[in-house]
Amino acid sequence: MPAPVSSRTPSIVVIDYNGGNLASAARALARAAQDSGLDAEVTITADPQAVRRADRIVLPGQGAFADCASGLAAQPGLRDAIVEATDNGVPFLGICVGMQLMAERGREHGVTPGFGWIAGEIRLMDVPDLRLPQMGWNQLEFTPGAHPLTEGLAADAHGYFVHSFALADYDPTDMVATTDYGGTVPAIVARGNRAGTQFHVEKSQGVGLRILSNFLRWIPTPDGTP
């Protein structure tokens, strides 16, 4: 789907809440825009007004769910701005813990509320025969053509994962892609204009850049379907 026509340069904001991985996410977004021939301005910011004006919002995250949620809450007005902008239809992409924060709650270091945009909670993965964290490349399982974020990905596409906690008790209709690590693990989720990747797209080389390019061109439909 073609990018929207605008008289100004589209603004892509990477949320700054001391959550880590901000610069690498911003560089990957800038590279994806360049590779796609898109003129976009990528900014790292904690300014709620910049978030409200943004055309796309990206929330990276690494570490513990509770720490990332606390870091976000510590920035005055930032969480509210993200909710307001996405309620108004601005496309959102969460990366790693940024994706986990989309869930109802996390159970890392206690119970911490998430945004509640998708069903389920973040729990320690139950993989007794495998090491935690899952760290490294793992194949993505998805239905080609089912969602714009996976457009152009090869059937054997891999993402780079680093995590010990994952989304559980999820709604299957929110799943865009999964992976296998001692069982099915959500890898890409989406509901309406809000999407997330459990793996690090900014570290996933060509696959990650393709997903970011798809995100920059993605125009969610008003009824929330892909």
N, C-alpha and C positions, 0 to 999 in steps of 0.2 A: 504494500500500500504506500503511495507517495507521501512524502512529508508535507505537512500543512503549509500553505503559502502565507507568508507574513511580511509586513512592511519593516519589521525589525529583526535583529538577530535573536534567535531563540535562546533563552536562558536556561542552562542546566545547572542546578545547584547540588553540590555534594554537602550533606549536612555535617557540620563540625560540632561535635560534642565530646571531644577527647576520646573518641571511640577507636582510633587507630585506622591505619590503611587508607587514610584520606587522600594523600598525594598520589598513591598508585592508582586508586580508583579514578581520580580526576584525570590522570595521564591516559588511562585506558579509554575513558570517555572521549577525550580530545582526539585520540588516535582513531577511535571508531567513527567519530564525526568526519574526520579528514578522509578516512578510507571510503566513506559513503558519499563524499562530496557535499556534506552538509556544513553550512556556515552556522556554527553554534558557539556560544560563550559558556565555558565551564568555569564555575566559581565554587570555591570552598567557603562556606559561610555558616554562621550561627545567628544571623540577623533574621528575625521573624518576618520582617517586611520583604526582604529579598526572597524568602521562601514563598510568601503569598503571591509575589509577582512572577515566580518561576514558571517555565513551560514544562519542565521535567524535574522530578525530585529523586535523588539517589541517597539512600541511607546505608553506608557501610557499617560493619561492626565486627569486632573480634574480641575474644575473651569471654567473660561470663555474662549471661542474660541479665542478672540483677545489676551488675556494674554498668552495663550499657544503658539499661533503663534509668538508673540513677543519674548517669552522666547526661542523658537527654533531659531529664526533669530538672537538672541543675541550671540549664540555660533558660532564662526567663522568657516565657512566651513561645519557645521553639516548638514544643510538642503540639500546642494548640494550633500553631501556624501550619504544621504538617497536616493535622487533621482537617483544618479548614480548607486548605488548598486541595487536598485529595477528595474531600467531600464535594468540592466544586468541579471534580473531574480531571484534575492534573494527574498525569501518569506518574506512578511511583514505582521505584525498584529498590528493594531491600537486598543487601548482600550479606551472606553468612548470618551473624547474629542480627543484622538489620532485617533479614527475612524472618528470623525467629520472633522478633518483636511484633510481627504482624499477628501472631497467635493470641489466644485469650489469656494465657499466662505462661510463665516459666517456672520450673521447679529446681533451679540451680541456686544454691545458697538460700533456700527458703522459697516461698511462693511469691512471685512478683507479677503484677498485672502487665499484660501487653496491650497493644492497640485493640485487639479483638476483631480484626478485620477478616480473619479466617478462623474456622473452627479448629479446636485442638489445643494441646499444651506441649511445651518443650520439656522432654524428659531425658534422663541418662539412657543411652542406647543399651539394650540388653543383648550383648554379643559375647557370651562367655568364652567362645573359642577364638575370638579375634581381639586384637589389641585396640585400646582406646588411647588417644583419639584416632579416629580414622584419618589417616594422613597420606595423601597422594592422589594419583589419578584413578578415576573410576568411571565406568561407562554409564552414559545416560540412556534411560529407556523412555521412549516417547512415541506418540503417534504422529508421523510426518503430516504436516498440514493442519494439525488440530488446533494450533495456537500460533499467532504471528511471531512470538518470541523465539520459536524454534525453526522458523523459515530458513531454508538453506543449509541446515545442519545435516551432516552425514549420519547414516544409521548407527555408525560405530563411534559417534562423538563422545569424548571424555571431558569431564570437568575435574578441577583440582580441589579436593576436599581437605579441610582441617577442622574436625569437630568431634566432640564426645556426646553431645546432646542433639536430639532431633525432634521433629514434630510428630506427635502421637495423637491418636483418637481424632484423626483428621477427616474432613469431608472429601471423598474421592473426586467430587466434581471440581475441587480446587487444584487438583494435581495436573500439572502440565508435563512434568517428567519426574521419574524416580530413578533410584540406583539401588544396587544390591550390596548390602554389607551385613551379613548374618540375617538377612531378611530385607523386605522392601523399605527403603528410606526415601522420604520426599526430597526431591532435588530442585524442582522448580514449581512454584505455586502461583496462582493468579486468581483473583476475584475482581471482576470489574476492571477498574483502572489501576489496581494495586497488584504488584507482582513481586516475587522475590526468588533468589537462588540460594540454596544452602551452601553451594560451592562458591569459591572465589572466582568470579568471572574475570577479574582484573589479573589473575594469575593463570588463567586457562587458555592463554595463547590465542590461536585462531578461532577456536570455539567460543571463547569468552568475548572476543572482539565482535564476532558475528551476532551474539546475543545482545550485546550493547548496541550495535548498529540497528538491530531489529527494534530494540526498545526506543531508540531515538526516532524511529519512523512510525512507531506503533500509535495508532489512533483508536483507542477503545470505543466501542459502540455505546450509545446511550443506555441500552438495556443490559450492558455488562457482558454480553457474549463476545467471544474472540473476534 
